[in-house]
Structure formats: C-alpha cells, structure tokens
Amino acid sequence: MVKRSGGRLRLNVLGPFEAWSGTERIRVGGPIHERVLSSLLLDAGQTVPVTRLVQAAWNDTPPATARHQVRKAIADLRRRLPGGNEVIITDGPGYRGIVSDTEADLVEFGAQIREADRALDAGHPSRAVTELRSALSLWRGRALSDSGSDLLENAAVSLEERRVAAAEQFFELRLAAGEAGALVADLRDLIAQHPMRETLRGQLMLALYRSGRQAEALNEYRAVRGLLVEELGIDPSGQLSGLYESILRDAPELRLAPAPAVVIEPSPTVEKESPPARCTLPHDLPDFTGRSHELKVLLDSMTRRRQKRGPRQIVAIDGMGGSGKTSLAVHAAHQVASEFPDGQFHIDLRGFTRGEPPVAPAFALFQLLRALGVPSERIPEDLEGRSALWRAEAAGRRLLLLLDNVADAAQVLPLLPASPASLIVVTSRARLVDLDGAEWLSVGPMSLDEGTSLVEQVLGEARVSAEPDAGRELVQLCGQLPLALRIVSARLRNRPRWTVQYLVDRLRDETRRLAELSAGDRSVAATLQLSFQVMSEEHRTAFRLLALHPGTDVDAYAAAALLGLNVHAAEATLERLLDVHLLQQPAIGLYRFHDLVRDFAHTLSTPATVRADEAAVRRLLGYYVTATETACAALFPGRERSPASIEPYAGQLPPFATMAQAADWFDQEQASLSAAVHLAARQGLDREAACLTRNVVFRLNSLGRFHEFREVSRVAVAAARRAGDLPLLGLSLSSLGVACWRLGRLDEGLAAAREGRDVAAALGDRRTESHAESTMGLLLTVLGRNSEALPHLQRALELERELDAPRAEAESLSNLSTLYLQWGRYEEAAAAARRALELHRSLNYRDNHVMALTDLAFALTALGAFDQADTHLAAARALCDTSSPPADVALVLALSAAVGEHLAPDTAVTGLAEQALDLAASGASPTRQVKVENLIGRLYLRRGDVARALALHTHAYEIAAAMPYRAEQAGALRGMAAAHAALGDAAAADRLRAQADELVSAMAAPICP
C-alpha cells in the first residue's frame, strides 16, 4: 500500500459519495469535483481521458471551458485529499486514480470478490462466504446515488449488477452449507429492490421450504409469476418453474444431501522399465465440435499418400494460440490411427510453453526411440547418432507422428523418419516456411454457428437455447476462438446461477475482457503472451504500436507511419506478425488484429510507453492528413488546398496518380479515417482532428454518407474550439453547415455557417468566408427565405471571382440557380446554371458536372424547353455510375422521368421513376428525397394513378415540414390538393391549396414546376 501524508484516506462510492481523512469527513468541492473523482475511482489504476471526465461532469452539454475546469478540479482534489499528488497522477491524455483496497470501497469490494472466487476454486466455500459477507457489507445504498451524471448513473447500474450477483453467490453458498431460515429476511430485502430477479426468488423459495414453510415458498412463486406476466408478458423460467413443481411434490432432492465420503485409492505400483508404448496420442475430446471444413481438408491430406508413392507425408497445421490446432490434430489422428499399426506417437515440443524452453531435438529423439522399444543403453548421446538410429528403426514401419507445439523447422527436421509409409503431423503458431514438402492448413477462428455449437456442447443445449441472442453474442465477444469459448463455457457451467447474458455484459467491457477469459490454468491472455514473448524486441514494439491504429485494417503505408519505418520495412514487419498469427490478412496488402489479440496488445501500453505511443499516433495522423490532402487533389479537381496547420508527413504515400486510385484508397480507408478523427480528438490532438476532417468530409459528401459527414464535422468544430485555432474553426463550421443542409437540419446548419462566416470575416479568410456565405444562401433558399438568401450568394460569388476560385464559383452559381428557380426567375436560373456548367466542364469534376447539367435541365423544364432539358439529362445520366452519390443520381432520374413523361410517355419513364424513388430513399438526404417524391408524385398524378401520387406527396410533405423545406412543402401541398380534387374531395383540396398559397406568399415565390 502507498503511504500517504496526512490522515488515513478513505473514498467511498458504494452509496452516496464520501471522502474521509481518518475520522474527519473531507469536502472535496462541489458536484463537479465529486463527479471527476468518482470517475477516476470507477477505473482505479486506469487512465481516464479528459474527454470522459468532461462527459461525467456535464453530460452532453459541456461549457467551452470544460477541459480547463476539469484540470482545475484535479488541482483542487490534489490539494484537499491526503497525499493527493499520489492519489491522482497525470497520465498521457488523462488522469489515473491510484488507491489501494483499504482506501476505496469499490477497490476493496473487487478484491474481496476475487478472493471469494479463489477460495471457491481452491475448494474452501466457507472462506468464500466470509469474503462475500465482508464485500457486501461495504454497500451503504445505491452506488453514486444523486450524482446527477448520466455516465456515472450508467456505471451505477453495472455496479448494482455486480452487487446482486455477489449476493446471489453468497446466498447460494449459505444454502449449500445448510442455512435456510436465517436467509429469509435478507433475501426479502434484496427482492424488494429487484422484484423480477428470478435467481433471488428461487433462493428465497428454497430457504422457505427448508425452513418448513412450504406454503410461503409456493406463494412466493405465484407472486413472481403474476409480476412477470403483468409487467413483461412472460412466464417464469423453466428452472424456477421446476423448483416450484419440486416444492409442490415435496421432492426429496430439495433436502440438503450429506457430503460424500472421500475414498482414497491405493497408489499403483511402478515398474522399473515400462514396455514400449505403441500409442501416446492424447485423448480425443469427447465434445469435439465443428471444424468440419478443416477436418475434411486435414483428413484428405493425411490419406492422400494412399494414392501416390513417394517420400513421407507431412501435414502441418498453423494458427494463433487458442485456435484449437492440437485438438483438431488429435481428433484427426485418432480417426486414421488404425492405418498405422506400428505406432502413433505424440510429442509436445514446447515451442510456446510458459516458463519452459523448447524441447531439444536430441531429447525428443530419445523419447521416440524409447517408445519404439529401443533400450536406453543402445541410444547414442549425440544428436546425429540418435537421428541415424531413429531413421533406421523407423524404416519400413507405418508410423503416425504428431509433433505438437513446434517452435521452428530446425526442431522438426531431425525427427522426420525416412519411411514413405509414415505420416507426420505438425502443429505450430508460426508457418514453418523452411519445412519443405509439407501440406499446410491454416486454422482461424471458428464460424459463428460452429462456435455456438461448441458452447452448446460444453454447456448444454437447453441453457444456450434459452438465451439464443446472448449465446451468439457470447461467441462473437470471444472472437470465435475455441480456447475462449471453452473458458466461458466452463465458467458458466461452474456458475449455474449466472445467465449467459450476465457473462456477456461482463465481456462487453473491453478493458476487462481478457481478465474474464480465464479459468484455472487456462487463459487467453497467457496463451497470447507466449506468442508475444518469443518475438524480438523490435517486433514486440511493432505489435504494440500497430494496435494503436483506430481502424479494423491497416496497410503497409499506415503501418510505416505508426512504426516510423519505410514502407518496405513496415511490410516485412507485418508479414512477420502474420507468420506467427498475431495478425490476420483479410485481403492482399491489408492486415488486421483478431479482437482478442488487439485487446491483449492494448494491455502492453503502460506509462513507460506513453511518449512512444503518442509519437506513433502523431505520425499516423500526420500521414492521414497528408494522404487525404493528396487524394482529394486527385479526386476533386479545383479544390483549394487546406491551410498548413500541421507539419506535412515526410514518408511515402500510396500512388494517387489517377482519380480511380484516389477513390479506391478512400474506399479502403474510409472507416479508419473517421475513426482517426475520433482518435485525434480523444488524445487532445485537436488540430490534427480538424485538418483531417476537412479532407475526409469531401469524400463522405460525394458518397452520400451524410450522417457520418455531420458527426465528424461536429468533432472537428469542438476540436478547433479547444485548440483556439480560428481558421480551422471557420472551415469546420462551414463544412458542418453543408452536412446539415444535406440532412435537412436547416437551423443547425444556418447557425454553423453564420458563425463560420463571422470567424472567417474577422480573420480576413476570404476563401472560408465565401464558402460560408454560399452555404448560408443555400440554407436560406431551402428555408424559403429567398430575399435573404440572394445577397449571401451574391457576396460569395464576388469573393470567389476576386480569389479566382472557379470550383467554388461554380458551386455558388448552382446554388444561385436553385434560388432563382424556386423564385420563379427561370431565365436567370438558366443563365446561372449555364455558367456553372462551363466552369465544371473545365474542371473535370464529374459529380458537380452532373448537378450543373441537372440544374440547367430544371430551369429549361420550367421554361418549357423539354427537348433541351432531355439532352442535358441524358448527358448527366451518362456520367453517373455506381460510385455517384445516390441522392444526386435519384434527382437526375426523377427529373428525367418527369421530362420523359412530357415528351413521350412509355415504360422506360416508369422504370426511371421507380429507380429514382429507391435511390432517394437510400440516399440519406431528405432535401433530395422530398424533391424526388414531389417530382414523381406529379408524374403519377398526370397518369391518373391518384392513390400513388397522394401517398408520395403526403410523405414528401411530412419530410419537408420537418426541416422545414418551404418550397417543397408547398409543392407537396399542391400535389395533395390536386390528388384530393381528383378523388372528388373538393373541401380537402381547397384547404390544402390555401395552405400552399400561404407558404408561397411568405416566400414571395411561385410553386416549383
């Protein structure tokens, strides 16, 4: 225990928050101080990022000074707590609470629960009862009651689950020890707090029954059954119903059985020299399950020697630790064992065994020769002599040799018999590329179905089928790794009161998952540690750093940035980790961690590695900023380069010579790029977060991923504010405004764009100012505030022409065309669209070119020039493909259908209309969807399909009103009015038409055609 200066410190959260120094109560400060300290105590010993402390203190509405206030609260706490500088330490991007189990009730509770588990594992239930009683006595009420923090309230729910689980185990052990009546009052108190907890109800029923109160026990069942039916509409579980039936018939098995007598068997006699062993294969698992494909491949490889003559057959199985290589090999070996009557031998070569060196080939040969019956005195001392004798003794024999847990090929080669009739099966965590002539089988995680079957086989089908969703999630949380699945199945089997869901909830905590995947001598973490420890220090460091990558997959370029290497050296490192199955390869050039391997790698980051880890993350973010900037230049011609807020990455970049290469790279990296934005924000690298977002959102916008666009833009705005970087703040706000327009969040977008404009204008940043002005004009257009929108668009165009920014000018002209069209100024709309089209043709940016053609077609349609509109729409459709933004394509097709209906109605028009509706619904852009539905609604109304038209206009109205998109709202009302008139409901038609006229009057604009 750390010795503190001052009085004895005690921090309590298992009830209302308390802090004590000896017998004196400490006031740590206000609610913010208590929430910050409570958050540190919840994860005692772990680094808690400042962002999480901010969330705990202020929920989702932190003030602009939140980070500063957290730091001030930490300083206050350090002053007020005895030895406060030792209790709270700064650690990288956050803080760490350092308390012992005598200083914090939560830490003490956890320690006593672990002691109880150890006592049970050691066969001492009475000691476990003592530990559990002491642990439960620490609780003074609901944990962190009245904290006022959503994050702490969620933690309190989890803590309460731990308390109730401990109490259930406590009562279970006392019932098993013969107690009954003394438990009733405590059980009733806990049930009053958790009335639908069936385990507690069952324990109370059993305690009542064993106390001679059978009628009360039966009434308890009726009470919980009525509650479950009334509240949840379900009956009690089969387990509780079975207990009720047993009590009803006074079943003798409910009475406590006497402990069985212990029988001591006499020790067997030991012979001085045992006879030769013809089979030393381990026992086959009676519950071996799954691996049907791998087993077929393995058996085919094992038996292929029947069809061909030649040298001995070698079959080698490789896979990560815990993947079940040995179990698979043993299972297959037993199936073919009868074909090798001269011996079936297994040797564990201990290539990856904790605390033991690999078995030397000379010693392995001694074991093999003894197994064949060669007397000890005949076996040479040297490796060459033993190897020669082994080949001579094995010649002509039909032997099956299972060499398990091999470190490298050098360990195997001296053990290979010369006999062509022999079969050698090798298992290793590494692919032994030096083992010539071997047929290889790589074993990965099980399939989800096979993993579920394994759990059912070990745990029992009934228990898993009772919670099918939880059972499948359990398999997924174990990474479908056989070792992990066997561990959790064993834990559930030994904890009959645990539900599958309860263990799933425990496994969801990534910081504790590996600790949960441990039972007895078996542990996933220990298994992975063995693979880790045999690597060189260089590869161990690379393994830790690669796990800092925030995405699922990593390529050699990103790895080079993380590791500080050139691309070729990074690729060699990735391949080495792949060879030992600490990485997987989902596709050529991509590498990923198994979920549990990543969890293990994260445990390797310590305070001693903080600087190296932070430097690696900075390099990765620098790479992503530079790479996205370069890719955007290729993919979005005419786009202005970002201001240099961070140092450019000096390492090698992927090839971005063509648009296709840039697009493919973005598609490969998109999930990682968004995750990198969040990583940068979490680690306080705010400029990197904002700079990266500026590039990432260009691609998100073109892909139609508008929710993600808004999410990362909000992160960037918050990051730029924290950094106090006004140029980045202006850029980020302007981008957020565009995302909000796409999603129909018009008021939020207008506020963001206006603030971005003001920030840029104050800085003299005319590029950002022009973009914000254009965005404001677009948002005001959608809101139907036409006269307000016009000056913003005119100001944007003025700035863009001064700056000679043709791409930005073309986008503002498109926005201006939309405004003029909505305003009924069709000639001006056409002129703006033509100028935008000229600019986009010179820039060669497809997506904007498509929309410029569409804008011009809208204006020409309003002018009645349907043939010209059709020509431009045909050109737009020719430019579209599967990589085009779905919502934009939907608008092209909808207008094409509308124009086609005017020119030559046919079945092709219907196809275009339906395709447009499908794309609009999937495009995640309500501003596009409402326009498409109104266009197609008017088309179906002209065709006389009134019901379909009414449904489309009604839905369009609901979407438009929610934004509110005034022009399309009015257009939808007009369409609904026309549909009702066609149906003979004149009153409804007049009412809807009047509503439309009122909206139009407010906008001073006609209804869009």
N, C-alpha and C positions, 0 to 999 in steps of 0.2 A: 504494500500500500504506500502511496505517495504521502510523505509527511507534509502537512500544511502548517503555515504560520497562523497564529490566532487560535480560536476555539475549534472544536470538532465540527466539521461541516456535515450537514445532512440536508439533502434535496429530495423532496417528495412530490411525486406526480400521480401516485395511485390513490386519487381522491382530489380534493381541491389543492392547488399548488401551495407548497410550503417550503421555506428555506430556514434553516436553523444553524446557529453557531453555538454549539454546546446546548445550554438550556435557554438561550436567548433567540427569539424569533427575529429573522432578518427581513427587512423590507427591501426587496431588490430594486424597486422602482414602480413604474406604472404597468398597465396591461401589456405594452409593447415589450418591456423588459422581461415580463413573465413568459410571454409567448416565444421570444427568442431563446431564452434559457430552456424552456420546455422542449423546444425543437432540438436543441443540442443534446438534451438528456434522452430523448427518444432514440437517437442514433449515437449513443455514447461511444466514443472511440472512433467514430467515422467522421469523415469530412462532410460538413453540411454546407452546400453552396450558399452564397449571399442571396441569390435569387429565391431559394427555398425559404430562407429566413424572412425575406420580404413578403412572400406569399403567406407565410404563417402569421405575420404581424398584421397585414392589411387585406387579406383575401385577394380578390381580383381588382381592387381599386387602390393601388399604392400611390402615395403622393410622388411628385417629381423628385423629392429629396429622400426617397425611401432608403436607398443604399447608404446615404450619409447618416440617416437616423439609426440604421442598424449598427453601423460602426460605432456611433456614439453610445448606443445601448450596450454594446460589448464592452466599451471602455468603462461605462458605469458599473457593469456587473463585475468586471475585474477588480474595481475599487472596493465594491461592497461585500464581495464574498471572501472569506478567509482563504488566503493563497490563490486569489482569483487569477493571477497570471499563469498559474499552473493548471487551474481548472479549465480555462478557456484559452486555447492556443490558436494562432493563425496558421492555416494550412492551405497553401495554394489559393484557389478561388473562394475559399470559405473559412470556416472555423470548426474546431473539434473540441468537444467536451471530454475531459479526462477525469473520470471519477471511478472510485472503487466500489465494491458491493456494500461497503459499510457507509458510503457517502451518498448513495442514491437508492431509493427503494425499488425503482424499476430494475436497476442492475442487480440488486440483491435478489429480487424476485426471479429473474432469469437464471442466476447462478444456482438458486435452490431448486428450481425446476430441473436443471441439468443434473444436479446431484441426485435428485429423485430418480431420474432416468438411469443414471449409472448404478444406483442401488438396485433397481429392478433388474438391470442387465446382469448384475453380479448375484442375483438370487436373494436379495435382502429386502423383502416388501415392507417389513416393519420400519426399517430405516427410511424407506421411500415415503411412508406415511408421515414420519416425523418431519422430513424436509418439506413435504407438501403442506402440512399444517402450518409450518413456520412461514412458507411463501404466501399462503392465503391470508395469514394474519396481518400482512403488510397493507392490505387494502383497507381504505377508510371511506370508501364510497366509489362513485363513478370516477374513473381516471380523468384528470384535466377538466373537471366539471366547471362550467361557466367560463371557459377560456375565451369564447367569442371568436374563435378562429376555425374556419372550415377545415383547414389542413389538420389542425390538432383534434378536431372533432372526429375526423375520419380515423386518425390514429387511435383515438379513444375507443372507437368501435372494435378495432383489431385487438387492442389490449383487453377489452372486456371478453372477447372470444378466447383469449389465452387464459384469462381468469376462470371462465366457466369450464374450459377444457381441463384445467388443473383440478378444479373442484370435482368434476366427473371422475377423474382418475383417483382422486382422494377418496371419494365415496365408494368407488369400485373396490379399492384395496381394503377398505374397512369392512365392506360387506363380505369379501372373501375371507377376512380374518375372523368372521363370526359375529361382528357387531350388527345391530339391527335397530332396536328401539331408540338408542342414543342418536341415531342419524336423522330421525323423522323431522324434528324441529328445524334443523339446519337445511334439510332438503326442501321443506316447505318454504322457508325464507327465500332460497335461491329460485325456486319455481315461481314465486310471486313476481320476481324480476324478469324471468324468462319462461312465461307460461306455456310456450309451444315447443320447448326443448324436450324431445321425446326420451333422450337418454336419462335425464333427471327424473322424468315421470316414471320410467321403468325402475330406476333405483329406489324411488320412494315406494312404489308398489311392492317391490321385493322386501324392503325394510319393514313395511307394514305387515306383510304376510308372515315374515319370520318372527314378528313380534306378537303373532296370534291375532292380528286384526285383519282377517281375510276380507270382511265386508267392506272395510275402508279402502283396502287395496283395489277391490273391484270398482268401487265408486270413483276412485282416482282415475281409472281407465275411462269410465263413462264421461267424466268431466273433460278430460283432454280430447276425447273423441268428439264431443259436442263442440268444443272450441275450434278444433281443426276443420270440422265440417262447416261451421258457421263463418269462420274467418277466411279459410283458404279453399273450401270446397273439396277437401281430400280426407281420406280415412287415415288412421294411424298406420305406421309402418308394419310390415309383416312381423318384425321382431317384437314390437310392442304388443301386437295382437296375439302372437304366440305366447307371450308371457301371461297375458290376460287369460287365455284358454288354459294354461298350465295351472294358474292360481284357481281358476274355476273348478277344475277337476282335482285340486289338491295333489298335484303331481309330486311324487317323492323326489324327483331330481332337483326340485327347488330347495330342498333342505340342504344345508351345508354338509358336504361329504367330508369324512375324515381324511387326513393326509395319507397318501400311500406309503407303505413300508419301503424302506430302501434295501435292495438286495445287492450284496457285494459278490461279484463273480470271482472265482479263483483265477489267478494270473496264469496264462498259458505257459507251458514250458518252451524254452528257446533252444533250438538246435544250433550246434556249433557251425555247421555248414549247410545252408538250405539248398534244396535241389534246384536245378535250372528252372527259371520261370519262362514259360512259353508265351504268356500274355501279361504284360504290365500296363495295358491301356487303363486309364481312369474309368470309373463307372460312367455309363451313359446317363444323361439326365432323364429321369422318368417323365418330366414335364417339358421336354424339349418341344418348342413350338415355333412355327414359322420358318423362314429362310428356305421356302420351297424352291425358289429360283436358284439361289446359291447352292443348295444341296444337289439339285439336278446337275448343275454345271460341274460341281465337285465330283460327283459320282461318275459322270461321263468322262471326266479327265482321269479318274482313278482306274476305270475299266477299259480305257482306250488301248492299253497295252495288249489286250486280247487280240485286237485286230491287226497289230503290227509287231514285227520283231525288231529288236534294236536294243539300245542301251537301257539302263534302268529308267523307270518313270519317276519324275519329280513333280509334285504338285505343291505349290506354295500359296499360302493364304496370308494376305496382309490387311491391316485395318487399324483404326485408332484403338487405344486402350479402352476396354469395356464394351467393344462391339461384338463380343461373343465368338471370336476366332477359334479359341480352344474348344468351346462347346460344340461348334459346328464340325471341327475336325474330328473330335472324339466320336460324335454321333455318326459321321460318315464312315469312320474307321471301323466301328462295330458292325456296320452293315456289310462291309466287304471282308471282315476278319476271317471268315471261313475259307476264303480263297488263298490264305497264307498260313498253311498248317505248320510251317517251321518256326513261326514266332511272330507275335505282334507286340512291338516294344515302344514304350513312350519314355522320353527323357525331357524333363524341364531344364532347358539350358540357361535359364535365369538371366536372360539378356536385359530384362526390365523388372527386376525384383528389388524391393526396398531393402536397403542395408546389406545386400549381398552382391558380390562381384559375379560376372557371367561365369558359367561353368567352363573350365578349360577343356579343349578337345581331348587331351590325354585322359582326363578323369572320365569324360563321357565314354570313351572307348573302353576303359576298364569296366564300366557298368555294362556295356553292351556285350563284351566278351564273357563276363560272368553270367549274364542272362542266357548266353548260348551254352553254358556249362563248362567253359574253359577254366581249369583250376587256377587259383591266384598265382601259384608259383610258376606257371607257364607264361604269364603275361609280362612282356618286356617293360622296362622302366621308361624308355624314351617314346616320344610321340610317333616317330617314323616306324619303330618296331611294332607298336600297338596297331597302327593303321594297316601295316602289311599283314599282321596276323588276322585282323578283323576282315580284310578282304579275302584272305584265304579261307577263313572259317565260314564266311557268308556265301562263298562261291557255290553255285548250284542250288542254293536254298531259296525258298519262296518266303520272303520276309516282308512284313509291313513295319515301317519305321516312322514313328511320329516324333519329330523334333520340334518341340514346343518352345515358344518364347525366345526366339533366336535374336541375337544382337546384330550379327553381320554374317556375310558369306564365309569369312575365314573360320568361323565357328562350325560351319556345316561341312565344308569340303572334305576334311579328313574322315568324316563319319559316313561318307557315301559308299555303300557296297558296290562291287563290280557286277553283281549278278543281274542280268536283264529281267529275271523273274521277280525282282523285288520292287516294292513301291515305297517311296519316301514322301512323307507329307511334312511340310514345314509351315510353322506359323510365326509371324513377326509383325511388329508395329511398323517396320520400315520395309519398303520394297527392296529386296536384295538384288539389285541390277547386275551384280557380279556372279550370280548363281546361273550359269549357262544351262540351257536346256530345260529350264523349269517352265511349267504352265502356271500362270498366275491367276489368282482370283482375289479381287479386292472386295472387302466386306465393309459396307457403310451402315448407317442407322437402319433400323427396320422400317417397313412401311407402317402407316398408321393402323391399318387393320391387323397386321401381324403383331404389332406392339400391344394392341388391345387384347388380342388373343392370348398373348403371354401373361398379361396381368390377370385375365380370367382364369388361366390355367393354374397360376400360383395362388391367387386369392379366392377363387370360386366364382363361377359364372353368375350366381344369383346376386352376389354383393355388387358386382360391377354393373350388371344389367339394371339394378335398382337405380343407378345414377349414370345413365349412358353418356350424357353430355360431360359430366365431370370426369368419367372414365377416359374419354377421348382427350380431354384437355390435360389430364394427368400424363398421358402418353406423350403429348406434344411438349409439355413442360420438361419432361425427361429427355427431350431431344431424340426420342425413339431409340435410345441407347439401351441395349439389353441389360447391362450391369445396373444402370439407374432404375430400370423398370423392375428388376428383381429386388433391389433395395427397397423401393417404395412399396412393393407388394408385400415384402416381409414385414415392413413397419406396420402396414395396415392389418396384416394377419395377426400381429402381436398386439395390436391396439383395437380390439373388436368394437370399442365404443366410438372410435374415430369413423367419421364418414369419409368417403372419397373426396367430397367437396371440401371438407376441412383440411385435408392434406394438400389439395390443390391450392387453397387460399394461402397456405404456408409457402408453397413453392413459387407463388407469383412474385414474392419478394426476391428480386434478382440478387440483392446483396446477401441473402441468406440461403439461396437455393442450394449451393454446394454443401453447406452445413447440413441441410435437410437430407441430402443424398448420401447418407452414411448410416451403416448399421453393422455393429460388431466390428469385425476386421475388414469389412468391405466399405470402400469409399471411392466415389468418383474422383474427388479431388486428389486422393492419394494415387490413384491409377494414372491420372494425368501428370502428376508430379514426377512419376517415374520416367515418362517420355520426355519431360522438360529437362530433368537433371542430367540426362546423358548427352545433351547438346553442348556445343561450345558456348562460351560466354557471349560471343558475338551473336549467335543465333538465339540465345535466351533473351538478350536485349531486344533483338528484332521482333521476337514473338510478343514481348510486352508492348512495344511501340505500335505494332500493327493493330493491336486490339483497341487502340485509341481511335481508329478510323470509325466515323459515326454511321457508315452505311453497311449494307449487307455484303457487298462485293467490293474488292479492291483490285486495281490493275497495277502493272509494274511502275507506271508513272506516279500514281498516288503513293505507292509504297516507297519509291525513291525519295519523294518529298518527306515522308514520315521518318525514314531511316537516315536521311542525309547522305544518300549514295547516288551514284549514277544509275541509269535505268537498267543496264546490263547486270550490274552487281545486285541491284534490288531483285531482279527477276531470278537470279541464281539463289538468293536467299529464300524467296517464295517457293521455288522448286524444292529446296532442301526441306522446308517445313511441310511441303506437300508429301515428300517421300516418307516422312515419319508420321504422316496422318495427323499432324496438328493443324493443317489446313485442308480444305476440300477444293475441288476445281469444278464449278458448275458449267463452265464453258471455256473454250480456249482463250487464254490470256486473262482470265478472271479467277480470283481466289476468294474463299470465304471461310469463316470460322464456323464450326459446329457451335450451337448455342451454349452448351455446357463448357466447351473449350474456351469460348470468349469469356464466360463468367470466371473461369479459372485464371485466364490471362489478366483480367481486371484486378484480381487479388494480388498480383505481383507489383502493382503500383503502390508505392509507400511514400512517406515523407522524404525519404532519401532520394527518390526518383522524380520528385516534383519538377525540378528545373529542367531535367532532360525531357520529361513528358510535355511540359509546356512548350519547350522549344520545338518539339516534333509537331505539336498541334499548330503552332505558328507557321512552320514550314508548309504543312498541308494546306492551311487556309490561304497562305500566300500563293501556293501552286494553283489552287482552285480559282482564286480571283484572277490571276494572270491567264489561266487556261480559258476561263469563261469569257474574259475580255477578248481574247484572240478568236475564240469560236464565234462570238457574237459578230465580230467584224466580218467574218466569212459568211455568216448566215443571214445577217441583217444589213445589207449594203446601205451606206449613207448614214448609219447610226453614229452619233457622236461618241467619242471615246470617253471613258469615265475619268474624272479628275484623279490625279495620282495621290491618294490619301495614304496609301501604304506602299512599301518598297516592292517593286516587281520581283517575281520569282525568277532566279537566275538559272534554274535547272532546265532539263529537257522537257519539251511539251509534246503531246501527241500531234500527228500531222493534221492540219486544218486547211489543206490546200483547196478543197472544194466545199461547196455547201453540203454535199452528201456526207462527207467525213465529219464536218462540224455537227450536223444533225444526228448522225449515228452516235457520236461521242456524248452529246447531250442526252440522248435517249438512254444510253448505258449508265450515265452518271446521275440522272435527274434525282432519284431518291437520295443518293449520297449528298448531292449539292444542297438540297433542302435540309437534310439532317445536319450538314456542316454549318449552315446558317444558325441553327439552334445551338449547336455545339459552341460556336464562337460566342453567342450571347450568354450561354451558361458560364463560360470561362472568363467572361469580362473582356473579351477581345471585340469590343464594340465597333471599331472602325472596320475590322475585317468582316463582321456580320453585315454591316450596312453596304459596304462595297460589293460583297459577294451577292447580296440580294439584288442590287441594281442590275446585275447581269443575268441572274437566274430568272427574274420575272419576265424578261423578254421572251425566253423560250416557253415559260409557263403560259404566257398570254397567247403565243402562237399555237400552243397545243390545246387551248381551251380549258386549262386546269385553273379555273378562276378562284376557287376556294383556297387552294394552296398559294396562289398568287397573293391573295389578301392576307393569308396567315403570315407568310414570310415578310410581307411588306410591313405588317404591324410590328413584327420582331425588329425589323430594320429601323423603323421610326423610334421605337423605345431605345434601341442601341445608340442611335445617333444623338438622342437627347442625353443619354447617360454620358456619352463621350464629349458632349458640348461642341460637336462638330456641325456648325450651322450649314455649310454647303451640302454635307451628306444628309442632314435633316430635311433640307428643301427638296433634294432629289427623292428621298424616301417618301415624303408626304405626297409628292406629285405622283409617284407610282401607286401609292395607296389609293389615291383618287381614281385612277384608271381601273384598278381592281374592283373598287366599289361600284363604278359605273357598270362594269361587266355583270356584277351580281345584283344590280338593281338596288344597292344600298346608297341611295342618292344623297340623303342628308349627310351621312358619314363621309361620303366621297367629297361632297362640296366643302365641308369643313376642313378636310385634309388638304384639298387642292388650294383653298384660300390661304391657309396657314403656310403652305409651301410657297405660294406666290409671294406672300409678305416677307418670308425669310429670305427668299432669293432676291427680291427687290431691295431689301435693306443691305444685302451683301454686294449688290451690283452684278449678280449672277444672271445675266440676261437669258442664257440658254434654259436654265431651270425655270425662270420666270415665264418664258414663252410657253413652255410645256404645261406649266400650271394654269396659265391663262386659257390655253386651248382646252384643257380638261375641264375647267370651270364652265367654259362656254358649252361644252358638250353636255355636262350635267344639268345646267340650267335649261338647255334645249329639251332634254328628256322630262324635266320638271314642268315644261310648258311655259317657262318664263322667257319668252322669245326676245322681248325688247332688252332684257338684262343680259341675255346670252351674247347678243351681237357685238357689243363693244369689247367683250373679252376675246372673242375670236379675231376681231379686227386688230386688237393690240398684239395678240400672238403672232399674226401674220406680219405685222410691222416689224416686230423684233426678229422674226425668223429671216425676213428678207435682208435686214441690216446685217445679220450674222452669216448670211449666205448658207443657210441650213435647209437644202432642198427637201430632204426627207421629212423634217419637222413641218416645213411649209405645206407639203403635200397632205400630211395628216390633218393639219388645221383647215385646209381647203375642203377636205372630205367632211369634216365636222360642220363647216360653214354651209356646204351643200345640203347636209341633213337639216340644218336650221331653216334655210330658205325653202326647202321642200315642204317642211312642216308649216311654214308661214304662208304658203301659197304663192311664193315668189319663184315660179318654176323656171323662168328664163335665167334668173340669177343662179338658181340651184344648178342648172345645166352648165352654165359658164364656169362655176367653181369646180364642178366635177371634171370638166374637160381639162382645166389647168392642172388639177391634181393628177389626172391620168397622164398628161405629158411628163410631169415630173417623175412619176413612178416608172414610166417606161425607160427613162434614162437611168434610173437607179437599179433596175432589175431585181426588185424585191417582190416576189410572187404574191404573198398574202395581201399586202397593201394594194398591189396592182389589181387583184381580183375585186377588192372592195371599191376601188376607184371606178372600175367598169360597172359595178353594181349600182353605185351612187348615180352615175350618169344614166343608167337604164331606168332608175326610179324617176329621175327628172324628165326623161324623154317619155316615159309612160304617162306621167301627169300632163305632158303637152300633147298626148295623143299620137306620138310618133312610135307606134308599136313595132314597125319593121326595124327601125334603127335600134330600139331597145333590145329587140330579139337578137340582133347581130352582136351587140356588146355582151349580152348574156351568154351567147354561145362561146364567145372568146373567154369569158370568165370561167365557164364550165370546163373548157379545155385545159385551163391552167390548174384546176383543182385535182387533187388526188387524195389518197388515204391519210397523208400527213398534213393535210389542210385542216384548220380549225373547224370542228364540226358545226358550230353555231353559224359561222360565216358561210359555209357551204349550204347550210339549211336555208339561209336567206337568199342566196343565189338561185337555188332550186325553186323556192316558193315564188319568187318574182318571175322566174322562167315559166312556171306553170300558169301564173296569172296572165302573163303576156301571151303565152300559147293559147289560152282559152279565148282571148280576143281574136287571134289570127286564124287558128284552125283547131278547134276542139277535137281531141282524139284521146285514145287510151294512153298515149305517151304522157299527156298532161296529167292524168290521174297518177301515173307512176311517179312523176316528178313531185307532185303534191304530197303523196304519202311518204316518199323518201325524205322530203323536207321536214315533215312533222316528226318523223322518227329521229332525225339528226337534231332537230331543235330540242326535243325532249331530253336527249342525252348530252347536249352541249353545255349544260351548267350555266347558261347565260339567259336570265329571264328577259333582258332587254331585247335579245334576238328572238326568243321563243314567242313573246307576245306579238311581235311584228309578223312572224311567220304564221301564227294561228289566225290572226286577223286577215292576212292575205288569202289563206286557203279557205277561211270561212266565207269570204266574199265570193270566191270561186264556186264553192258548193252551193251557195245561195243562188247564183246565176244559173246553175244546173238544175235547180229545183229540189236539191236534197236539203230541205229546210231543217230537219232534225239534226243532221250532222253540222250544218252551219251554225245553228243555235248553240250546240254543245261547244264548238270551237270558240265562238265569240264570248260565250259565258266564261269559259276557262281563261281566255285572254284577258277579260275584264278583271277577273279575280287577281291575276298576276300583276296587271298594270296598276290596279288600285292600291296594291300593297306597297308599290315603290315610292311615290306614285308616278307613273309614266303617263302624263296628261293626254298627249295626242293619241296614243294608242288606247288609252282608257275611253276617250271619246269615240274613237273609231270602233271599238268593241261595242259600246252602247248603241251606235248607229246600226251596226250589224245585227245586234239583238232586236232592235226595234223593227228592222226590215223582216227578220225571221218571224216575229210575233204578228206583224201585219199579214204576212203570207199565210199564217195559221189562222187568221180571222180574229185575232185578239187586238182590236184597234186601241182599246184603252191602255193596254200594256205597251203597245208600240208608241203611243203619244207620250206616255210617261217617260220611257227610255229616251225618246228623241229629245224631250225637253231637258233631261239631264245632260245629254251630249251637247246641246246648244249652250247650256250654262257653262260647261267646261271650255267650249270653244270661245265663248265670249270673254272668259277670263284670260285666255291666251291671245286673244285677238288674232286668231288663225283659223283657216278653214279645216275641214276634216281631210286627213291624208287620203288620196285616192287608193 
